[in-house]
Amino acid sequence: MSRADDPPEDPALSARRALLKGALAAGALTAVPGVAHAAVPRATAAPYVNPLVRNRADPHIHRHTDGRYYFTATAPEYDRIILRRSRTIRGIATADESVIWRKHATGVMGAHIWAPEIHHIDGKWYVYFASAPAEAIWDIRIWVLENASPDPFKGTWVERGQLKTAWETFSLDATTFTHSGSRYLAWAQHEPDMDNNTAVWLSKMADPLTLTGPQIRLTTPEFDWERIGFRVNEGPSFIKRNGRIFMSYSASATDFNYCMGLLTIDARDDLMDPANWTKSPTPVFTSNGTTRQYGPGHNCFTVAEDGRTDVLVYHARQYKEIVGDPLNDPNRHTRVQKLGWNTDGTPDFGIPVADTQVDSLNLKESGS
């Protein structure tokens, strides 16, 4: 069970933080384009330590009104839903992890527990996640948990059943948001008789458990970079800035070809009209051999502790070549970095940052 505050650091972690502090003063951290690590002002928080959480894919961070960050993600065993919380993003790395729900031994919700997201709606907590019956592990659908307690680490998580869409087909990666007084659900699903694995869909919601319809297709795999290995658009996430709404999504197989695309709409336009959405013809976030980060994707957005700085949350691997099925490789790690903005008001994702490096031979105490 996670505590309300960050857990006390062990001596090893305290020593590591001291090393990082000294490295900042000495300018010893690996340089990242657009981020001047050595010139960080005294009052500015240190860069994030990456990976933030190891062996946790499809990360989702919800910043609640209590000021805390709530984290959930896919565990590589695909058998449970976990939850952490912290007063800071960096604190998620060492926060206690609680298992709030486990898969069923038989029947529905018995396999492939994927991509949970936690949301607080109308005074209750909800977790949207994907799962399949234990006896038919690829019949993946969207399911919902509900907790009426003010504290999601307490109370009871109630299984509220399957969230029904227009078809009984492969579906996953549900996320929800509000705009202009309406609540929406976006998700990935296979459309019958289409030559893709999944497209991304959007519908209004009557309540946290019910779609009102119609459901519209926002994006389907059409470009070559969306159709490598598998024809996939999935993992939608939304951010509203500069008079527009941006939807990121992930494409292709979950190996080093996995990458992110972007849709854009004017915030004044009807979100339920597909013609109002513009799709970028090239990916916005891809593998990078220089920083040695591969398959970045399934992201979400949050905001830093200052309430202003946008933060990109995603997973990636630290190597390109995978033996066997990528789904059986457990080493997709949660990562975070600052999300930039271009002069035209569009998001600048940059490149996936390198692992945090500390040059132990050039450490200095900052004295701050």
C-alpha positions as a printed Julia matrix, in Angstrom:
368×3 Matrix{Float64}:
   0.0     0.0     0.0
   1.44    3.36   -0.96
   1.74    6.02    1.7
   0.36    9.5     1.27
   3.86   10.94    1.11
   6.95    9.78   -0.75
   8.58    6.84    1.03
  11.86    7.54    2.87
  14.89    7.0     0.67
  17.32    4.21    1.44
  21.0     5.15    1.81
  21.87    3.93   -1.7
  19.2     6.11   -3.27
  20.24    9.11   -1.19
  23.81    8.64   -2.36
  22.66    8.42   -5.97
  20.74   11.66   -5.64
  23.83   13.32   -4.18
  25.83   12.11   -7.17
  23.26   13.52   -9.57
  23.28   16.81   -7.71
  27.01   17.04   -8.05
  26.85   16.05  -11.7
  24.47   18.88  -12.41
  26.84   21.37  -10.9
  29.71   19.96  -12.94
  27.73   19.69  -16.18
  28.42   15.97  -16.24
  24.99   14.75  -17.38
  24.65   13.6   -20.97
  23.55   16.53  -23.11
  20.08   16.45  -24.64
  19.23   18.77  -27.56
  17.25   21.76  -26.36
  18.03   21.2   -22.67
  21.04   22.97  -21.15
  21.71   20.73  -18.18
  24.84   22.54  -17.03
  23.07   25.88  -16.92
  20.17   24.83  -14.7
  19.39   27.7   -12.3
  19.58   27.0    -8.59
  15.78   27.2    -8.18
  15.06   24.83  -11.11
  14.39   21.14  -10.48
  16.98   18.68  -11.74
  16.29   16.75  -14.97
  14.41   13.51  -14.65
  16.32   10.31  -14.0
  15.5     7.85  -16.77
  14.22    5.22  -16.88
  11.7     6.43  -14.32
  10.2     2.98  -13.66
  11.73   -0.17  -15.07
   9.68   -3.0   -16.59
   6.5    -0.97  -16.75
   5.02   -0.39  -20.21
   2.05    1.65  -21.44
   2.49    4.17  -18.6
  -0.24    6.51  -17.42
   0.25    9.33  -14.91
  -2.75   11.21  -13.53
  -2.09   14.42  -11.59
  -4.95   14.69   -9.15
  -6.43   17.71   -7.4
  -4.69   16.58   -4.19
  -1.4    17.53   -5.87
  -0.18   13.95   -6.14
   0.79   11.98   -9.21
  -0.93    8.59   -9.63
   0.91    6.08  -11.81
  -0.23    2.83  -13.38
   1.16    0.77  -16.25
   1.32   -2.68  -17.8
   3.24   -5.24  -15.75
   5.21   -7.62  -18.02
   3.46  -10.67  -16.55
   0.15   -9.24  -17.86
  -1.6   -10.48  -14.74
  -2.39   -7.49  -12.49
  -3.04   -3.76  -12.18
  -0.59   -1.78  -10.1
  -0.73    1.72   -8.65
   1.85    4.14   -7.23
   1.63    7.73   -6.1
   4.0    10.52   -5.25
   4.05   14.25   -4.65
   6.61   14.54   -7.45
   7.11   12.85  -10.79
  10.62   11.76   -9.81
   9.22   10.28   -6.61
   7.22    7.74   -8.61
  10.47    5.85   -9.17
  10.73    4.85   -5.51
   7.1     5.04   -4.41
   5.55    1.93   -2.93
   3.64   -0.11   -5.49
   0.25   -1.58   -4.62
  -1.59   -4.29   -6.54
  -5.18   -3.07   -6.7
  -6.57   -5.94   -8.82
  -5.49   -9.32  -10.19
  -6.68  -11.26  -13.21
  -9.27  -14.03  -12.92
  -8.09  -17.64  -12.93
 -10.74  -18.56  -15.51
 -13.24  -16.8   -17.72
 -13.29  -13.12  -18.61
 -10.52  -10.83  -17.43
  -8.28  -13.87  -17.22
  -5.43  -12.95  -19.6
  -3.5   -10.1   -21.22
  -4.12   -7.4   -18.62
  -2.88   -4.43  -20.66
  -2.62   -0.65  -20.61
  -4.54    0.44  -17.51
  -5.41    4.11  -17.11
  -6.66    5.71  -13.9
  -9.12    8.61  -14.01
 -11.13   10.49  -11.4
 -14.66   11.19  -12.68
 -17.64   12.6   -10.78
 -16.15   11.82   -7.39
 -15.1     8.25   -8.15
 -11.95    6.55   -9.42
 -12.04    4.51  -12.61
  -9.48    2.25  -14.24
  -9.92    1.41  -17.91
  -7.9    -1.58  -19.08
  -7.77   -4.31  -21.7
  -8.09   -8.02  -21.01
  -9.2   -11.3   -22.53
 -10.81  -14.53  -21.3
  -8.34  -17.06  -19.91
  -9.61  -19.54  -22.5
  -9.42  -17.16  -25.49
  -6.46  -14.91  -24.84
  -6.72  -12.84  -28.03
 -10.38  -11.91  -27.57
  -9.24   -8.67  -25.98
 -11.85   -6.1   -24.92
 -12.06   -2.98  -22.73
 -13.07   -3.4   -19.09
 -13.65   -0.99  -16.22
 -12.97   -0.93  -12.47
 -14.61    1.59  -10.11
 -13.71    2.75   -6.62
 -15.91    5.19   -4.68
 -13.3     5.87   -1.98
 -11.61    9.29   -2.02
  -8.35    7.35   -1.7
  -7.85    4.83   -4.54
  -5.49    2.82   -2.31
  -8.42    2.22    0.03
 -12.03    1.19   -0.48
 -13.01   -1.53   -2.92
 -12.3    -1.77   -6.62
 -15.54   -3.03   -8.14
 -15.6    -4.74  -11.53
 -18.07   -2.76  -13.63
 -17.88   -5.01  -16.65
 -17.03   -4.56  -20.29
 -17.27   -1.15  -21.89
 -19.34   -1.91  -24.98
 -18.47   -0.49  -28.39
 -20.2    -1.01  -31.73
 -18.5    -4.36  -32.42
 -17.26   -7.38  -30.51
 -13.76   -7.19  -31.96
 -10.2    -6.78  -30.67
 -10.19   -3.51  -28.67
  -7.92   -1.88  -26.13
  -6.13    1.31  -24.97
  -9.14    3.3   -23.76
  -8.64    6.87  -22.54
 -11.15    9.53  -21.56
 -11.19   13.34  -21.46
 -13.62   16.24  -21.4
 -14.04   19.17  -23.75
 -16.67   21.91  -23.85
 -18.82   20.14  -21.26
 -18.8    16.72  -22.94
 -16.92   13.59  -21.97
 -15.27   11.49  -24.68
 -13.71    8.06  -24.91
 -10.97    7.25  -27.41
  -9.7     3.72  -27.95
  -8.12    1.31  -30.45
 -10.21   -1.35  -32.16
 -10.27   -3.6   -35.19
 -13.02   -2.66  -37.61
 -14.71   -5.65  -39.25
 -13.71   -6.29  -42.88
 -10.83   -3.77  -42.73
  -7.25   -4.75  -43.63
  -5.75   -3.34  -40.43
  -5.21   -4.59  -36.9
  -6.56   -1.52  -35.11
  -7.66    2.05  -35.8
  -8.35    4.77  -33.23
 -11.98    5.62  -32.5
 -13.83    8.38  -30.65
 -17.27    8.54  -29.04
 -19.11   10.73  -26.56
 -19.99    9.15  -23.22
 -23.26    9.19  -21.34
 -21.39    8.28  -18.14
 -18.01    6.72  -17.28
 -19.29    3.29  -18.3
 -21.42    3.99  -21.38
 -20.86    5.31  -24.9
 -23.65    7.33  -26.45
 -22.56    6.81  -30.05
 -21.93    7.25  -32.83
 -18.31    6.19  -32.82
 -16.06    7.79  -35.44
 -12.73    6.65  -36.84
 -10.02    9.22  -36.15
  -7.08    7.44  -37.75
  -6.31    4.14  -39.44
  -2.89    2.82  -40.5
  -2.35    4.25  -43.97
   1.28    5.35  -44.13
   4.15    2.89  -44.5
   5.55    3.8   -41.07
   2.21    2.78  -39.48
   2.19   -0.67  -41.09
   5.53   -2.27  -40.18
   5.05   -5.71  -38.68
   1.43   -4.96  -37.85
  -1.03   -2.4   -39.2
  -1.62   -0.59  -35.96
  -2.89    2.73  -34.64
  -3.34    2.53  -30.86
  -2.61    4.19  -27.51
  -4.33    7.57  -28.02
  -3.57   10.45  -25.66
  -4.78   14.06  -25.73
  -3.37   17.44  -24.8
  -5.11   20.84  -25.22
  -2.88   23.84  -25.88
  -2.77   27.0   -27.97
  -6.39   26.79  -29.11
  -6.01   23.28  -30.45
  -6.38   19.68  -29.32
  -3.58   17.27  -30.17
  -3.95   13.49  -30.15
  -0.81   11.39  -30.13
  -1.01    7.7   -30.95
   1.33    4.78  -31.52
   1.88    2.79  -34.71
   3.41   -0.43  -36.1
   4.7    -3.47  -34.21
   5.94   -3.14  -30.64
   9.61   -3.66  -31.56
  12.01   -0.87  -32.63
   9.56    0.12  -35.38
   7.03    1.31  -32.79
   6.63    5.08  -33.07
   4.17    7.92  -32.51
   1.95    9.93  -34.83
  -0.14   13.05  -34.27
  -3.62   14.36  -35.06
  -4.68   17.99  -34.62
  -8.02   19.8   -34.43
  -9.07   23.38  -33.72
 -10.57   23.38  -30.22
 -13.61   25.27  -31.55
 -14.47   22.58  -34.09
 -16.74   19.57  -33.68
 -14.58   16.72  -32.41
 -17.08   14.19  -33.76
 -16.53   15.25  -37.37
 -13.53   13.28  -38.72
 -13.0    15.9   -41.43
 -11.98   18.43  -38.76
  -8.94   16.38  -37.72
  -5.6    16.78  -39.52
  -3.13   13.91  -39.52
   0.61   14.46  -39.69
   2.09   12.47  -42.62
   5.31   11.64  -40.74
   5.89   10.24  -37.26
   6.62   12.72  -34.45
   8.57   10.44  -32.09
  10.75    7.51  -33.19
  13.6     5.22  -32.17
  16.98    6.89  -31.89
  20.27    5.06  -32.27
  22.3     7.92  -30.82
  20.43    7.93  -27.5
  19.91    4.15  -27.75
  16.16    4.27  -27.18
  14.01    1.96  -29.27
  10.28    1.62  -29.84
   9.14    4.76  -27.98
   5.4     4.98  -27.68
   2.15    4.42  -25.83
   2.47    7.78  -24.2
   0.45   10.06  -22.0
   0.88   13.7   -21.04
   1.14   15.26  -17.61
   2.34   18.56  -16.17
   5.35   19.21  -13.95
   5.15   20.36  -10.36
   5.3    24.0   -11.46
   1.87   23.57  -13.09
   3.18   24.95  -16.4
   5.76   22.65  -17.91
   4.29   19.88  -20.05
   5.78   16.42  -19.62
   5.81   13.53  -22.05
   5.46   10.06  -20.49
   6.17    6.98  -22.62
   7.91    3.63  -22.71
  10.94    2.47  -24.69
  13.54   -0.29  -24.72
  17.29    0.17  -24.39
  18.19   -2.17  -27.24
  17.06   -2.72  -30.82
  17.2    -6.45  -31.38
  14.69   -8.67  -29.59
  14.73  -12.45  -29.41
  11.28  -13.9   -30.04
   7.95  -12.1   -29.78
   8.33   -8.49  -28.58
   5.29   -9.02  -26.35
   7.32  -11.54  -24.36
  10.19   -9.1   -23.81
   9.73   -7.46  -20.38
  12.13   -4.55  -20.82
   9.9    -1.7   -21.86
  10.64    0.96  -19.27
   8.62    4.05  -18.32
  10.39    7.27  -19.29
   9.62   10.98  -18.9
  10.95   14.15  -20.51
   9.91   17.73  -21.08
   7.51   18.29  -23.98
   8.52   21.31  -26.02
   6.43   23.61  -28.18
   7.2    24.97  -31.64
   6.71   28.61  -32.6
   3.58   27.63  -34.56
   1.97   26.27  -31.39
   2.42   22.58  -32.2
   4.13   20.14  -29.82
   7.83   19.45  -30.23
   8.45   15.9   -29.08
  12.16   15.99  -29.78
  13.92   12.64  -29.47
  13.73   10.03  -26.71
  16.4    11.07  -24.23
  19.34    8.85  -23.37
  19.53    6.99  -20.09
  20.7     9.22  -17.28
  24.48    8.97  -17.05
  26.73   10.11  -14.24
  30.47   10.51  -14.84
  31.78    9.27  -11.51
  35.23   10.71  -12.22
  34.03   14.28  -12.5
  31.57   14.67   -9.66
  31.56   17.83   -7.57
  29.44   18.98   -4.69
  27.24   21.92   -5.72
  27.13   23.43   -2.24
  23.51   24.41   -2.73
